[in-house]
C-alpha cells in the first residue's frame, strides 16, 4: 500500500512538472523600460499661446477623395518650443503622439464629430520635420525611432528653443469620402534624446 501511495505521489509530482513545463510556451514575462527626465520645454501650438491648439483643415469636395486610401487637405501646424532646459546630455526633441480613444488600429485619428452629418474619413498625421513627410502611426512605438528629432538651440544662458513641424490631412479609411463634419484630437508629449 505504501508503495502504491509513493508511486501515486511521484506520478502526481511529475505530472505537475510536465504540465508546468508545457504551459511556459503560453505564458512569460514582459519587461517595460523607460526614462523620465527633468528636461522641459514650453510648447506653443500653432500660435495659440499655450500647449493646446486648434488646426483647421480646408473644406473640400468629396470628389477629391473618391477611393479608399485617398488623402487630401494637407494642413501644416507648428509646435514652437521655448524655455527648454535640457538634462542628461539630451540635445534633440520631437513630439510623441499618444494612443487613446480617438486613435484607430492603423494609427490614424477617428472622426469624433457629434454633428448629424458626419464624414467617414479619418485624419492622418505626417512628420514635416523630414523632407519626405513620413506618416506618423499615432500611439505606435515606432515614433521613437522614426521621428525626425530637431536639435534644441541653446542661448548664452543654456536655455533652448526648437520648432517642430507637422501636417494633418483627411484620409479615406474604408471607402470614398462622404460629406459631413470632421473633428478629432490627439494627446502628445515631448520626447527627447
C-alpha positions as CSV (number, residue, x, y, z in Angstrom):
1,X,0.0,0.0,0.0
2,X,2.9,2.3,0.9
3,X,4.5,1.6,-2.5
4,X,1.2,2.4,-4.2
5,X,0.9,5.8,-2.4
6,X,4.6,6.7,-3.1
7,X,4.1,5.8,-6.8
8,X,0.9,7.9,-6.9
9,X,2.7,10.8,-5.3
10,X,5.6,10.7,-7.7
11,X,3.2,10.4,-10.7
12,X,1.3,13.4,-9.4
13,X,4.5,15.4,-8.9
14,X,5.9,14.6,-12.4
15,X,2.5,15.4,-14.0
16,X,2.6,18.8,-12.3
17,X,6.1,19.5,-13.6
18,X,5.1,18.3,-17.1
19,X,2.0,20.5,-17.1
20,X,4.0,23.5,-15.8
21,X,6.7,22.9,-18.4
22,X,4.1,22.7,-21.2
23,X,2.5,25.9,-20.0
24,X,5.7,28.0,-20.3
25,X,5.0,28.4,-24.1
26,X,1.8,30.2,-23.4
27,X,3.0,32.5,-20.6
28,X,6.0,34.6,-19.9
29,X,7.3,37.9,-18.6
30,X,7.2,41.3,-20.2
31,X,9.7,43.8,-19.1
32,X,8.9,47.5,-19.6
33,X,11.7,50.1,-19.7
34,X,11.6,53.8,-19.9
35,X,13.1,57.0,-18.6
36,X,11.7,60.3,-17.2
37,X,13.9,63.4,-17.5
38,X,13.9,66.8,-15.9
39,X,14.1,68.2,-19.4
40,X,11.3,70.6,-20.1
41,X,10.2,72.9,-22.9
42,X,7.3,75.4,-23.0
43,X,5.1,74.5,-26.1
44,X,3.1,76.9,-28.2
45,X,0.8,75.0,-30.7
46,X,0.1,76.9,-33.9
47,X,0.4,80.3,-32.3
48,X,-2.2,79.6,-29.7
49,X,-0.1,80.8,-26.8
50,X,-0.2,77.5,-25.0
51,X,0.3,73.8,-25.3
52,X,-3.2,73.2,-26.6
53,X,-4.2,74.4,-30.0
54,X,-6.7,74.1,-32.9
55,X,-5.8,73.3,-36.5
56,X,-8.5,73.9,-39.2
57,X,-8.4,71.8,-42.3
58,X,-9.8,73.2,-45.6
59,X,-13.4,72.4,-46.7
60,X,-13.1,70.2,-49.7
61,X,-15.4,68.4,-52.2
62,X,-15.8,64.7,-51.5
63,X,-14.7,64.1,-55.1
64,X,-11.1,64.9,-54.1
65,X,-11.2,61.6,-52.1
66,X,-13.1,59.2,-54.4
67,X,-11.3,56.0,-53.4
68,X,-10.1,54.2,-50.3
69,X,-6.7,55.4,-49.0
70,X,-7.1,58.7,-50.9
71,X,-5.7,61.8,-49.0
72,X,-6.4,65.5,-49.3
73,X,-6.3,68.8,-47.4
74,X,-2.7,68.7,-46.2
75,X,-2.5,71.3,-43.5
76,X,0.6,72.4,-41.7
77,X,0.8,73.0,-38.0
78,X,3.7,74.0,-35.7
79,X,4.8,73.4,-32.2
80,X,7.2,76.3,-31.2
81,X,9.3,75.2,-28.2
82,X,10.8,77.8,-25.9
83,X,12.4,77.9,-22.4
84,X,13.8,74.4,-22.9
85,X,16.0,73.2,-20.1
86,X,17.8,70.1,-21.1
87,X,19.1,67.4,-18.8
88,X,21.1,64.2,-19.0
89,X,23.0,65.3,-22.2
90,X,19.8,65.4,-24.2
91,X,20.1,67.7,-27.3
92,X,17.1,66.8,-29.5
93,X,13.3,66.8,-29.3
94,X,10.2,65.6,-31.2
95,X,6.6,65.1,-30.4
96,X,5.2,61.6,-29.4
97,X,1.6,61.3,-30.4
98,X,-0.1,59.0,-27.8
99,X,-2.6,56.2,-28.3
100,X,-6.1,57.0,-26.9
101,X,-9.8,56.7,-27.6
102,X,-9.5,58.8,-30.8
103,X,-6.9,56.6,-32.4
104,X,-7.8,53.6,-34.6
105,X,-5.7,50.4,-35.1
106,X,-4.0,52.0,-38.2
107,X,-2.6,54.9,-36.1
108,X,-5.0,57.5,-37.6
109,X,-7.4,59.8,-35.7
110,X,-11.1,58.7,-35.9
111,X,-13.8,61.2,-36.6
112,X,-15.3,62.3,-33.3
113,X,-17.7,64.9,-34.7
114,X,-21.1,64.9,-33.0
115,X,-22.7,66.6,-36.0
116,X,-25.8,65.0,-37.6
117,X,-23.9,64.8,-40.9
118,X,-20.5,63.2,-40.1
119,X,-17.9,62.3,-42.7
120,X,-16.5,58.7,-42.8
121,X,-12.9,59.9,-43.1
122,X,-10.1,59.7,-40.5
123,X,-7.2,62.1,-40.0
124,X,-3.6,61.2,-40.7
125,X,-0.5,62.9,-39.2
126,X,2.8,63.4,-41.0
127,X,6.2,64.4,-39.8
128,X,7.1,67.6,-41.7
129,X,10.5,67.8,-39.9
130,X,11.7,65.4,-42.6
131,X,11.8,66.2,-46.3
132,X,9.8,63.1,-47.1
133,X,6.7,63.8,-44.9
134,X,6.8,60.5,-43.1
135,X,3.4,59.2,-42.0
136,X,3.1,59.0,-38.2
137,X,1.5,55.9,-36.7
138,X,-0.1,57.6,-33.7
139,X,0.4,55.6,-30.5
140,X,2.9,53.3,-32.1
141,X,6.3,52.7,-30.6
142,X,7.9,53.3,-34.0
143,X,7.6,57.0,-33.3
144,X,10.6,56.8,-31.0
145,X,13.0,55.6,-33.7
146,X,11.3,57.0,-36.9
147,X,10.6,60.6,-35.7
148,X,12.6,63.4,-37.1
149,X,14.1,64.9,-33.9
150,X,15.0,68.6,-34.0
151,X,18.1,70.0,-32.3
152,X,17.4,72.3,-29.4
153,X,19.3,75.6,-29.9
154,X,20.7,76.9,-26.7
155,X,21.2,80.6,-25.9
156,X,24.1,82.0,-23.8
157,X,22.2,81.1,-20.6
158,X,21.7,77.4,-21.6
159,X,18.0,77.9,-22.3
160,X,16.9,76.4,-25.6
161,X,14.3,76.6,-28.3
162,X,13.2,74.5,-31.3
163,X,10.4,74.4,-33.9
164,X,8.5,71.2,-34.7
165,X,6.5,71.0,-37.9
166,X,3.7,68.5,-38.7
167,X,1.0,68.0,-41.2
168,X,-2.6,66.7,-40.8
169,X,-4.8,65.6,-43.7
170,X,-8.0,63.8,-44.4
171,X,-7.7,60.0,-45.1
172,X,-10.4,57.9,-46.8
173,X,-10.2,54.9,-44.4
174,X,-12.6,52.3,-45.8
175,X,-14.2,53.8,-49.0
176,X,-14.6,57.1,-50.9
177,X,-15.2,60.1,-48.6
178,X,-18.7,61.0,-47.6
179,X,-19.9,64.6,-46.9
180,X,-20.0,65.8,-43.3
181,X,-18.2,67.3,-40.4
182,X,-14.8,66.1,-39.2
183,X,-13.3,66.6,-35.8
184,X,-10.7,64.7,-33.7
185,X,-7.9,65.3,-31.2
186,X,-4.7,63.7,-30.1
187,X,-2.7,63.8,-26.9
188,X,1.0,64.4,-27.3
189,X,4.1,64.6,-25.1
190,X,7.6,65.8,-26.0
191,X,10.3,63.1,-26.3
192,X,14.0,63.8,-26.0
193,X,17.2,62.2,-26.9
